[in-house]
Amino acid sequence: MTQADAPHSLPLDGTPAAGPSSRSTLVITAHAGDFVWRAGGAIALAASRGEKVTVACLTFGERGESAKAWREGRKLDEIKALRRDEAERAAATLGAEVRFFDAGDYPLVATAELTDRLVAVYRETQPDVVLTHPTEDPYNGDHPAAGAMALQARILAQAVGYPGEGEIIGAPPVFYFEPHQPEMSGFKPEVLLDITEVWETKREAMECLGAQRHLWDYYTDLAVRRGVQLRRNAGPNLGLAHTTMAEAYMRPYPQIAKELA
């Protein structure tokens, strides 16, 4: 059945973990910083449970999300190297593996080759959970482009007849992480994830992203606000910390359940 309208403070797949290192999360992100700001808590939580997390980073965000470096007079190759280094350090801090596709941003253009590469990653990693961008964002076309490719590649990776190596995948649940302008992107926080126990790890990873230092406080404040919403929806009996930090997610596909919870 579909998820309830009210936000949930559930694990991102709605079920308990099967055991250390038995599960896999795939994060498909447009730019080098997106996976940290929007899903760093979910990544750190999964890694802390011994799960494998793979980040497919389609671009370095070298043209559209590196204004500070451009103003400093850096060249394109220098900026790519800078953003790669930042993303690698952030991913290592969170406990994830990051793979760079270097597909070029502003604009990020969907191609058959790029989609095929994503299918290969799906089949290799066999994800239990997929995190990606919503397919609506009027301020940055790269984000919905990445989200649309993530959904398309998931469908193709399930198809027995689609060419390529690796076993077909099942139907991993997909979670959209929160865009920078949620009200303008049709985003509704349907799932609220408590990231309090890994907040310091996420903040450390955020601070690896010096090219976008102006976002450090913004996403700290957002985690506080979503934490307030989580506590309000969870009620008084769960023993949550007074200062709860959280991330918000949406689900494009129905939640599957055997009971209402």
VENURCOR-V820339 format. One record per residue. N is the residue number from 1. RES is the residue in one small letter. OMEGA is omega as a letter, one per 30 degrees, with the letter a starting at -180 (999 if undefined). D_FIRST is the distance of its C-alpha to the first C-alpha in Angstrom with 2 decimals. Layout:
n->N res->RES omega->OMEGA d_first->D_FIRST
n->N res->RES omega->OMEGA d_first->D_FIRST
This chain:
n->1 res->m omega->a d_first->0.00
n->2 res->t omega->l d_first->3.77
n->3 res->q omega->l d_first->6.65
n->4 res->a omega->a d_first->9.00
n->5 res->d omega->a d_first->12.09
n->6 res->a omega->l d_first->14.45
n->7 res->p omega->l d_first->15.51
n->8 res->h omega->l d_first->14.85
n->9 res->s omega->a d_first->17.65
n->10 res->l omega->l d_first->15.86
n->11 res->p omega->a d_first->17.06
n->12 res->l omega->l d_first->16.12
n->13 res->d omega->l d_first->13.93
n->14 res->g omega->a d_first->12.49
n->15 res->t omega->l d_first->14.64
n->16 res->p omega->l d_first->18.38
n->17 res->a omega->a d_first->20.88
n->18 res->a omega->a d_first->22.16
n->19 res->g omega->a d_first->25.75
n->20 res->p omega->l d_first->28.37
n->21 res->s omega->a d_first->28.56
n->22 res->s omega->a d_first->25.98
n->23 res->r omega->a d_first->23.42
n->24 res->s omega->l d_first->23.79
n->25 res->t omega->l d_first->22.78
n->26 res->l omega->l d_first->23.76
n->27 res->v omega->l d_first->24.62
n->28 res->i omega->a d_first->25.69
n->29 res->t omega->a d_first->27.91
n->30 res->a omega->a d_first->30.32
n->31 res->h omega->a d_first->33.18
n->32 res->a omega->a d_first->34.82
n->33 res->g omega->a d_first->33.83
n->34 res->d omega->a d_first->30.28
n->35 res->f omega->l d_first->28.63
n->36 res->v omega->a d_first->30.75
n->37 res->w omega->a d_first->30.25
n->38 res->r omega->a d_first->26.53
n->39 res->a omega->a d_first->25.22
n->40 res->g omega->l d_first->28.28
n->41 res->g omega->l d_first->26.80
n->42 res->a omega->l d_first->23.75
n->43 res->i omega->a d_first->26.25
n->44 res->a omega->l d_first->28.70
n->45 res->l omega->l d_first->26.22
n->46 res->a omega->a d_first->25.12
n->47 res->a omega->a d_first->28.81
n->48 res->s omega->l d_first->29.84
n->49 res->r omega->l d_first->27.71
n->50 res->g omega->a d_first->29.59
n->51 res->e omega->l d_first->26.89
n->52 res->k omega->l d_first->28.02
n->53 res->v omega->l d_first->27.33
n->54 res->t omega->l d_first->28.55
n->55 res->v omega->l d_first->29.08
n->56 res->a omega->a d_first->29.72
n->57 res->c omega->a d_first->31.90
n->58 res->l omega->l d_first->32.61
n->59 res->t omega->l d_first->35.60
n->60 res->f omega->a d_first->37.87
n->61 res->g omega->a d_first->37.51
n->62 res->e omega->a d_first->41.23
n->63 res->r omega->a d_first->41.81
n->64 res->g omega->a d_first->39.30
n->65 res->e omega->a d_first->38.60
n->66 res->s omega->a d_first->42.01
n->67 res->a omega->a d_first->44.20
n->68 res->k omega->a d_first->46.08
n->69 res->a omega->l d_first->47.23
n->70 res->w omega->a d_first->48.35
n->71 res->r omega->l d_first->50.34
n->72 res->e omega->l d_first->52.02
n->73 res->g omega->a d_first->53.31
n->74 res->r omega->l d_first->51.36
n->75 res->k omega->a d_first->51.01
n->76 res->l omega->a d_first->47.88
n->77 res->d omega->l d_first->48.30
n->78 res->e omega->a d_first->48.99
n->79 res->i omega->l d_first->45.86
n->80 res->k omega->a d_first->43.70
n->81 res->a omega->l d_first->45.35
n->82 res->l omega->a d_first->44.87
n->83 res->r omega->l d_first->41.15
n->84 res->r omega->a d_first->40.71
n->85 res->d omega->l d_first->42.52
n->86 res->e omega->a d_first->40.50
n->87 res->a omega->l d_first->37.14
n->88 res->e omega->l d_first->38.39
n->89 res->r omega->l d_first->39.57
n->90 res->a omega->l d_first->36.36
n->91 res->a omega->l d_first->34.23
n->92 res->a omega->l d_first->36.64
n->93 res->t omega->a d_first->36.39
n->94 res->l omega->a d_first->32.59
n->95 res->g omega->a d_first->32.87
n->96 res->a omega->l d_first->31.51
n->97 res->e omega->l d_first->33.10
n->98 res->v omega->l d_first->33.50
n->99 res->r omega->a d_first->34.34
n->100 res->f omega->a d_first->36.00
n->101 res->f omega->l d_first->35.72
n->102 res->d omega->a d_first->38.36
n->103 res->a omega->l d_first->36.97
n->104 res->g omega->a d_first->38.67
n->105 res->d omega->l d_first->37.25
n->106 res->y omega->g d_first->38.04
n->107 res->p omega->l d_first->36.86
n->108 res->l omega->a d_first->34.44
n->109 res->v omega->l d_first->34.37
n->110 res->a omega->l d_first->31.83
n->111 res->t omega->l d_first->33.78
n->112 res->a omega->a d_first->33.23
n->113 res->e omega->a d_first->34.98
n->114 res->l omega->l d_first->32.85
n->115 res->t omega->l d_first->29.59
n->116 res->d omega->l d_first->31.13
n->117 res->r omega->l d_first->32.02
n->118 res->l omega->l d_first->28.47
n->119 res->v omega->l d_first->27.30
n->120 res->a omega->l d_first->29.97
n->121 res->v omega->l d_first->28.73
n->122 res->y omega->a d_first->25.16
n->123 res->r omega->l d_first->26.65
n->124 res->e omega->a d_first->29.10
n->125 res->t omega->l d_first->26.89
n->126 res->q omega->a d_first->23.82
n->127 res->p omega->l d_first->21.58
n->128 res->d omega->a d_first->18.72
n->129 res->v omega->l d_first->17.95
n->130 res->v omega->l d_first->19.18
n->131 res->l omega->l d_first->20.45
n->132 res->t omega->a d_first->21.99
n->133 res->h omega->l d_first->23.00
n->134 res->p omega->a d_first->21.09
n->135 res->t omega->l d_first->22.28
n->136 res->e omega->l d_first->24.14
n->137 res->d omega->a d_first->27.30
n->138 res->p omega->a d_first->30.36
n->139 res->y omega->a d_first->32.64
n->140 res->n omega->a d_first->32.27
n->141 res->g omega->l d_first->31.40
n->142 res->d omega->a d_first->31.37
n->143 res->h omega->l d_first->28.11
n->144 res->p omega->l d_first->25.94
n->145 res->a omega->l d_first->27.98
n->146 res->a omega->l d_first->27.02
n->147 res->g omega->l d_first->23.31
n->148 res->a omega->l d_first->23.45
n->149 res->m omega->l d_first->25.40
n->150 res->a omega->l d_first->23.00
n->151 res->l omega->a d_first->20.12
n->152 res->q omega->a d_first->22.61
n->153 res->a omega->l d_first->24.05
n->154 res->r omega->l d_first->20.73
n->155 res->i omega->a d_first->20.23
n->156 res->l omega->a d_first->23.88
n->157 res->a omega->l d_first->23.87
n->158 res->q omega->a d_first->21.39
n->159 res->a omega->a d_first->23.81
n->160 res->v omega->a d_first->26.34
n->161 res->g omega->a d_first->28.86
n->162 res->y omega->a d_first->28.88
n->163 res->p omega->l d_first->32.21
n->164 res->g omega->a d_first->32.69
n->165 res->e omega->l d_first->33.08
n->166 res->g omega->l d_first->30.57
n->167 res->e omega->l d_first->27.74
n->168 res->i omega->l d_first->24.62
n->169 res->i omega->l d_first->21.60
n->170 res->g omega->l d_first->18.10
n->171 res->a omega->a d_first->15.07
n->172 res->p omega->l d_first->15.55
n->173 res->p omega->l d_first->13.17
n->174 res->v omega->l d_first->15.15
n->175 res->f omega->l d_first->16.10
n->176 res->y omega->l d_first->18.45
n->177 res->f omega->a d_first->21.27
n->178 res->e omega->l d_first->23.07
n->179 res->p omega->a d_first->25.75
n->180 res->h omega->l d_first->29.19
n->181 res->q omega->a d_first->28.90
n->182 res->p omega->a d_first->25.33
n->183 res->e omega->a d_first->26.17
n->184 res->m omega->a d_first->27.63
n->185 res->s omega->l d_first->24.89
n->186 res->g omega->a d_first->21.90
n->187 res->f omega->l d_first->20.55
n->188 res->k omega->a d_first->18.44
n->189 res->p omega->a d_first->18.16
n->190 res->e omega->l d_first->14.47
n->191 res->v omega->l d_first->15.36
n->192 res->l omega->a d_first->18.81
n->193 res->l omega->l d_first->20.37
n->194 res->d omega->a d_first->23.46
n->195 res->i omega->a d_first->26.20
n->196 res->t omega->a d_first->29.12
n->197 res->e omega->l d_first->30.35
n->198 res->v omega->a d_first->30.72
n->199 res->w omega->a d_first->31.72
n->200 res->e omega->l d_first->35.36
n->201 res->t omega->l d_first->34.44
n->202 res->k omega->a d_first->32.48
n->203 res->r omega->l d_first->35.41
n->204 res->e omega->l d_first->37.84
n->205 res->a omega->l d_first->35.95
n->206 res->m omega->a d_first->35.95
n->207 res->e omega->l d_first->39.69
n->208 res->c omega->a d_first->40.14
n->209 res->l omega->a d_first->39.38
n->210 res->g omega->l d_first->42.76
n->211 res->a omega->l d_first->42.53
n->212 res->q omega->a d_first->39.89
n->213 res->r omega->a d_first->41.27
n->214 res->h omega->a d_first->40.63
n->215 res->l omega->a d_first->36.89
n->216 res->w omega->a d_first->37.37
n->217 res->d omega->l d_first->37.56
n->218 res->y omega->a d_first->34.96
n->219 res->y omega->l d_first->32.19
n->220 res->t omega->l d_first->33.57
n->221 res->d omega->l d_first->33.34
n->222 res->l omega->l d_first->29.77
n->223 res->a omega->l d_first->28.75
n->224 res->v omega->a d_first->30.47
n->225 res->r omega->l d_first->28.73
n->226 res->r omega->l d_first->25.22
n->227 res->g omega->l d_first->26.37
n->228 res->v omega->l d_first->27.39
n->229 res->q omega->l d_first->23.98
n->230 res->l omega->a d_first->22.38
n->231 res->r omega->a d_first->24.88
n->232 res->r omega->a d_first->24.35
n->233 res->n omega->a d_first->20.60
n->234 res->a omega->a d_first->21.13
n->235 res->g omega->a d_first->23.80
n->236 res->p omega->a d_first->27.22
n->237 res->n omega->a d_first->26.58
n->238 res->l omega->l d_first->25.40
n->239 res->g omega->a d_first->28.89
n->240 res->l omega->l d_first->28.14
n->241 res->a omega->l d_first->31.21
n->242 res->h omega->l d_first->32.81
n->243 res->t omega->l d_first->32.53
n->244 res->t omega->l d_first->29.03
n->245 res->m omega->a d_first->28.38
n->246 res->a omega->l d_first->24.97
n->247 res->e omega->a d_first->23.30
n->248 res->a omega->a d_first->20.54
n->249 res->y omega->l d_first->17.81
n->250 res->m omega->l d_first->15.25
n->251 res->r omega->l d_first->12.39
n->252 res->p omega->a d_first->12.83
n->253 res->y omega->l d_first->9.90
n->254 res->p omega->l d_first->6.10
n->255 res->q omega->a d_first->5.86
n->256 res->i omega->a d_first->5.54
n->257 res->a omega->l d_first->6.41
n->258 res->k omega->l d_first->8.67
n->259 res->e omega->l d_first->9.38
n->260 res->l omega->a d_first->9.00
n->261 res->a omega->999 d_first->11.52
